Amino acid sequence: MSGSYGVSIGITTHMNVSATGWIAKNADSLGAKTVWVGEDIALGQEAFVLTAATLVQTKNVRVGTGIIPVTVHNISTLARVGLTLDEIGNGRFAFGLGIGGIQDLERHGIKIKKPVTELRNSVETLRSLWAGDTIDATSEVFALRGYDLGQERKTDIPIFLGVRGPQMLKLTGKIANGVILSGPFDYLRYAIKTVNSSAEQAGRNIHDIEKVVWVPTIPTFKGIKERVARRVVALVIADTPDPVLDMLTVDREKVNKIRETVAASSPKEGAKFVDDELLDIFSISGTKNHMVDRFDDVASIGATEVVIGPPFSGEWREALVELFEENASRRVVT
Amino acid sequence: MRWGVALNVRNTLSETLRKAMVVDTDGLEQIWVTDFPTIRYAPAVAAAIAESTSSCRIGVGLVSPILYSTTQIVQFMSTLIDSFGERFDLLLGPGDRYALTNIGVIQSGKQVVGQTIGSLVRIRNELREGGYRCSTFLGAQGPAMIRGSLKADGVLLNYSDLQLIQWALDQLRKGNQPPKDFQIGVFPPTFVGNCREFERDQGVAVSAAMVAIGLNSTVARLFGFQDHIERAKRMVKERGKINLEVIKSLGDEILQRFAFCGTSDQLINYTETLERLGVSQMVFGPPQGVTRDGVEDLVKIRAAL
């Protein structure tokens, strides 16, 4: 068994209000550490209202965005949103930020030349504004002139970065309060190591940086069909960049076949080539015992929090309850 | 007449919620949650107000479709309604040009009206097609925006002066009459109390100056304010903000035409006159809702009517 870690729930703006509302109403009693709200750009619910609604419907659980692309919102809006959600949650809010997926951004006509610099500038600017400073600042996507939040009181909002590449991971180790990671197990190990090593180089304590792992969790023990799990994994494989795949000891021919099939046909067709090994590498699925075993594995490489997230289908409410119960039962001291 | 009060101007969220509960319990019909350049993000504040209140309507705005995309505006209105019920209205308008420039949002003067009205039409249509029942208002001052507001469910005029309001209503009624259910309201800076030293009362004077400086040039010319307003605009550009000098340069006489400032008796007379003109909503803009006393005063006056 691994050391202590939290189990959290991930929701996305593309989910309907009845599902996100149920999770908000039950997150405290389930014992979730955080409810993370992912923004599917321009789809479904508005991310900040969903986060606010989740905060007002909960009492103890932390609620965070996971993640909001800094490139699609005015930086002043992000600063104002942070302050507002922090007040609504009375300190329970965490701001998960990132650059956004390249394809998503291109679809919205956004091109960033220096993403690492952009993310660093955004974090520094937000923290200065929350500290009460009046700011003149420019970047690739924002320009502030004599702007401030009119705050006398300093607001300290934890910033989590949703990142993937080595430079971004190093930046996270230097400046963030936490990291939100997604990817196969070997990649996660590498990513956590990179964040920690960068933090140490910056003179920080590695334990001051939370490591949140959000990978597809598919409880096939409660109604959700295994073919759904394989379809999700086919899609994840298709979206996984080459440098990440290079770290894995998987059969590249098999992986390439899936990527080609997804691109040429559909995730459903690609799913036919996803075997049990790939299912286990790219997702956490199966029985509740197996899934919690995998949570423990992820925690053993340094993750401080594991997120149970979409797809929510089948009897997902019951599955969530059972997963939290199973996890809690393993932590009871006898 | 429907009474509403603008909250979320300078207060912390907890202060805003306390005032929202006074409004909800003691009987004003509506809260308007102001947005940029105020600090707190209005849609999230509206969610918190909805959770803490049960019956008052909650207006979100003024929201600028130049700062937020139409998609985001539709998304936050639909999420609010899905999560908290059909209690929400929306007020759109271009927003404070100087404040937007300071955050890198540059408006081209000529395109602003077209862009705002285009966004209004798209937002209203998308909300309707989605089955969301909420009124979409346009905040208007100049003739093009006033006429454009006929594409909305209603207009909130940024005027307090009865002569200016009458002129705006004439613009609205030029040509086609507004539809029967079209809602006409005013949303001026307000202060109920002693207004003998108007210039010195920074809260109401600053709000009035902000409205005056943003005045459409056609209207400014028509009513003979142009010289004063142009001078004040230059000063704001140089200083980067509205200060006492700017307020003094506008002078009492002009400022008083851009805010309601008077006793409770004067307020009652004023709202009765508005009703006779065909105005069905009065939104009490800042500084009235900035203090809890201000909100309680409104509630008392309303109860005594």
Interface residues (C-beta under 8 A of the other chain):
Chain A: T13 V17 G21 A42 G44 Q45 E46 F48 V49 L50 T51 A52 A53 V56 Q57 N74 I75 S76 T77 R80 V81 L83 T84 L85 E87 I88 T138 F142 A143 L144 R145 G146 Y147 L149 G150 Q151
Chain B: R10 T12 L13 S14 F36 I39 R40 Y41 P43 A44 V45 A46 A47 A48 E51 L67 Y68 S69 T71 Q72 Q75 F76 S78 T79 L80 D82 S83 F84 T101 N102 I103 G104 V105 G240
